């Protein structure tokens, strides 16, 4: 009477799978991968072994089989995966899946690297490196790492966004005003909305005035400069400008007038206003009410929907 075969050698898939589910011995699992007659059983055994070298070996040995594909999908080496899809004529879905895995691994690697840099920024003294981070191109951000966005909800910040903002914070701590001005002039920083954050860290009034006048800057950066100005003489000069703006952008002279009014309001009322009703409008959607402070003249508009 011959020796009975182990259950994992069975040609009945359910029986063979049941035999390896509780199997922990790695040497036996490797025998299963090499010798089991059912391909899916070999795959399941390989999945229980954490061995990148084994995955690569079988991906190459059985390149055109489902086993080879399954093993390649467990490889973490991006260069190997590129070679895998160049190795032979892979089916279209295999190439697509491997490319997706390459993208995922690349994104994960970049995300890990970015998180390391993010942790280093608060103690970083290399101003050139900080400027490089603050002016990095937001269009290259890793979107796949962001959580699913909810319609109408806040847009989650990518790690790159956090890095850019942290770099600006660090430049401000280092009193690197020239570097902050460089960031403010960067097209990448303008597109990622970091330029205005850099301007908001500046306090020198003459510098802020020059930035507010600089029509090579983005509008948001110039508006941030006006918001940080407190010198009424300089603000008064801005009110005499005639600036060219795009639709939906208030002219710089208008922003300067509002800033002067805000400063006056803070001096007179300190946030405690004496409101007077100045107007009431009705339309099909609701009620518009207008107020003006008797002391400082600041205005307020309330909307109440029906």
C-alpha positions in Angstrom: 0.0 0.0 0.0 1.5 3.4 -1.0 1.9 6.4 1.2 -1.1 8.7 1.3 -0.6 12.1 -0.1 -1.0 15.2 2.1 -4.3 17.0 1.8 -2.8 20.0 0.1 -1.9 17.7 -2.8 -5.6 16.9 -3.4 -7.1 17.8 -6.7 -10.2 19.0 -4.8 -9.6 22.7 -4.2 -11.8 23.0 -1.1 -10.0 20.1 0.6 -6.5 21.4 -0.4 -7.4 25.0 0.8 -8.7 23.7 4.1 -5.4 21.9 4.7 -3.3 25.1 4.3 -5.5 27.6 6.1 -4.2 26.5 9.5 -0.7 25.7 8.2 2.0 27.8 9.8 5.2 25.8 9.0 7.0 27.9 6.4 9.0 25.0 4.9 5.7 23.1 4.2 4.1 26.2 2.8 7.1 26.5 0.4 6.5 22.9 -0.7 2.9 23.7 -1.4 3.9 26.7 -3.5 6.3 24.5 -5.5 4.3 21.3 -5.8 0.5 21.7 -5.3 -1.4 20.7 -8.4 -4.0 23.5 -8.1 -2.7 27.0 -8.9 -5.0 28.8 -6.5 -3.8 26.6 -3.7 -0.2 27.6 -4.5 -1.2 31.2 -4.6 -2.9 31.0 -1.2 0.2 29.3 0.3 2.5 31.9 -1.1 0.3 34.7 0.4 1.0 33.2 3.9 4.8 33.6 3.4 6.2 37.1 3.7 9.1 36.7 1.3 9.7 39.3 -1.5 12.4 37.1 -3.0 9.9 34.2 -3.3 7.3 36.5 -5.0 9.9 37.7 -7.5 11.1 34.2 -8.3 7.7 32.8 -9.1 6.6 36.0 -10.9 9.5 35.4 -13.3 9.3 31.6 -13.4 5.6 31.6 -14.3 5.3 35.0 -15.9 2.4 34.1 -18.1 0.3 32.3 -15.5 -2.1 33.5 -13.0 0.4 32.5 -10.3 3.0 34.8 -11.8 0.6 37.7 -11.9 -0.6 37.1 -8.3 3.0 37.0 -7.1 3.9 40.1 -9.0 1.0 41.9 -7.4 2.7 41.2 -4.0 6.1 42.6 -5.0 7.1 46.0 -3.4 10.0 46.7 -5.8 8.9 49.3 -8.4 11.9 48.7 -10.7 11.1 44.9 -10.7 7.5 45.5 -11.6 8.5 47.7 -14.6 10.7 44.9 -15.7 7.9 42.4 -15.2 5.6 44.1 -17.6 8.4 44.6 -20.1 9.4 40.9 -19.8 6.9 39.6 -22.2 3.4 40.0 -23.7 1.3 40.5 -20.6 -2.5 40.7 -21.1 -3.9 44.2 -21.0 -5.6 43.8 -17.6 -2.3 42.5 -16.1 -0.4 45.6 -17.4 -3.1 47.8 -16.1 -3.1 46.2 -12.6 0.7 46.2 -12.3 0.8 49.9 -13.4 -1.8 50.7 -10.7 0.3 48.9 -8.1 3.4 50.8 -9.3 1.5 54.1 -8.8 0.3 53.0 -5.4 3.7 52.0 -4.2 5.2 55.2 -5.6 2.6 57.4 -3.9 3.1 55.5 -0.6 6.9 55.9 -0.8 6.5 59.6 -1.6 4.0 60.1 1.2 6.3 58.4 3.7 9.2 60.6 2.6 7.0 63.7 2.8 5.9 62.9 6.4 9.6 62.6 7.4 10.3 66.0 5.9 7.2 67.5 7.5 8.5 66.4 10.9 11.9 67.9 10.2 10.7 71.3 9.0 10.2 72.9 12.5 13.9 72.5 13.3 15.2 73.1 9.7 17.6 76.0 9.3 18.3 75.7 5.6 16.5 78.7 4.1 17.0 77.7 0.5 15.5 74.3 1.2 12.6 75.8 3.0 11.9 78.1 0.1 12.1 75.1 -2.2 9.5 73.3 -0.1 7.2 76.4 0.1 7.3 76.9 -3.6 6.8 73.3 -4.7 4.3 72.6 -7.4 1.0 71.7 -5.9 -0.1 70.0 -9.2 2.3 67.1 -8.4 0.7 66.4 -5.0 -0.3 62.9 -4.2 -4.1 62.8 -4.4 -4.6 59.1 -3.8 -3.5 59.4 -0.2 -6.3 61.9 0.6 -9.5 60.5 2.2 -12.7 60.5 0.1 -14.0 64.0 -0.3 -17.6 64.7 0.8 -19.6 66.9 -1.6 -19.9 70.4 0.0 -17.4 69.5 2.8 -13.9 70.8 3.4 -11.1 69.8 1.1 -8.6 67.7 3.1 -5.0 69.1 3.0 -2.4 66.9 1.4 0.9 66.4 3.2 2.5 68.6 0.6 0.1 71.4 1.5 1.1 71.0 5.2 4.8 71.0 4.2 4.4 74.3 2.3 2.6 76.0 5.1 5.1 74.6 7.7 8.0 75.9 5.6 6.4 79.4 5.6 5.9 79.2 9.4 9.6 78.2 9.8 10.8 81.0 7.5 8.9 83.5 9.7 10.5 82.0 12.8 13.9 82.6 11.3 13.0 86.2 10.4 13.8 85.3 6.7 11.8 88.2 5.2 13.7 88.1 1.9 12.9 84.4 1.6 9.2 85.1 2.3 9.2 87.7 -0.4 10.7 85.2 -2.8 7.9 82.8 -1.9 5.3 85.5 -2.4 6.6 86.0 -6.0 6.5 82.3 -6.9 3.9 81.3 -9.4 3.7 77.9 -7.8 3.1 79.5 -4.4 0.4 81.7 -5.9 -1.4 78.7 -7.4 -1.2 76.7 -4.1 -2.4 79.8 -2.1 0.9 79.8 -0.1 2.0 83.2 -1.5 -0.5 85.1 0.6 0.4 83.1 3.7 4.0 84.2 3.2 3.0 87.8 2.9 0.9 87.5 6.0 4.0 86.7 8.0 5.7 90.0 7.1 5.5 93.0 9.4 7.7 95.7 7.9 5.4 98.4 6.7 7.4 99.6 3.7 7.9 96.1 2.5 4.1 95.4 2.7 3.4 98.7 0.9 5.7 97.7 -1.9 4.1 94.3 -2.2 0.6 95.8 -2.2 1.7 98.0 -5.2 3.4 95.2 -7.0 1.1 94.2 -9.9 3.4 91.2 -10.7 2.1 89.5 -7.5 -1.1 87.5 -7.4 -4.2 89.4 -6.1 -4.5 87.4 -2.9 -0.9 88.1 -2.0 -1.4 91.9 -2.6 -4.6 91.7 -0.5 -2.7 90.0 2.3 -0.2 92.9 2.2 -3.0 95.4 2.6 -4.5 93.5 5.4 -1.2 93.6 7.3 -0.6 97.3 6.8 -1.3 99.6 9.8 0.5 102.7 8.6 -2.3 105.1 7.7 0.0 107.3 5.6 0.9 104.3 3.4 -2.7 103.1 3.3 -3.8 106.6 2.2 -1.3 106.4 -0.7 -2.8 103.1 -1.7 -6.3 104.7 -1.8 -5.1 107.0 -4.5 -4.1 104.2 -6.8 -5.9 103.1 -9.9 -5.4 99.4 -10.1 -6.4 97.0 -12.8 -8.1 93.8 -11.5 -10.0 90.9 -12.9 -13.8 90.4 -12.3 -14.7 89.6 -8.7 -11.5 91.1 -7.4 -11.8 94.4 -5.5 -9.3 97.1 -6.5 -6.3 97.6 -4.1 -7.5 101.1 -3.4 -10.8 99.7 -2.2 -9.1 97.2 0.0 -7.0 100.1 1.5 -10.1 102.1 2.2 -11.6 99.1 4.0 -8.4 98.6 6.0 -8.4 102.2 7.1 -12.0 101.8 8.2 -11.1 98.6 10.0 -8.3 100.3 11.9 -10.5 103.2 12.8 -13.2 100.8 14.0 -10.7 98.9 16.2 -9.5 102.1 17.8 -13.0 103.4 18.5 -15.1 100.4 19.3 -12.7 97.5 20.0 -15.3 95.1 18.6 -18.2 96.6 20.7 -20.3 98.4 18.2 -23.3 100.7 18.5 -25.4 99.5 15.6 -28.1 101.6 13.8 -30.5 100.2 11.3 -29.9 101.8 7.9 -31.8 99.7 5.5 -34.3 96.9 5.1 -35.0 95.0 1.8 -37.3 92.1 1.0 -37.1 89.7 -1.9 -38.5 86.4 -2.8 -35.8 84.5 -0.9 -35.6 86.5 2.4 -34.9 89.6 4.3 -31.8 91.8 3.9 -31.0 94.1 6.9 -28.3 96.7 6.9 -26.6 98.4 9.9 -23.9 101.0 10.5 -22.1 101.6 13.8 -22.8 105.1 15.1 -19.3 105.5 16.5 -16.9 104.1 13.9 -19.1 103.9 10.8 -18.4 100.2 10.0 -21.3 98.5 8.2 -22.9 95.1 8.7 -25.3 93.1 6.5 -27.5 90.3 7.6 -29.5 87.9 5.5 -32.5 86.0 6.9 -34.0 83.4 4.5 -37.7 82.7 4.6 
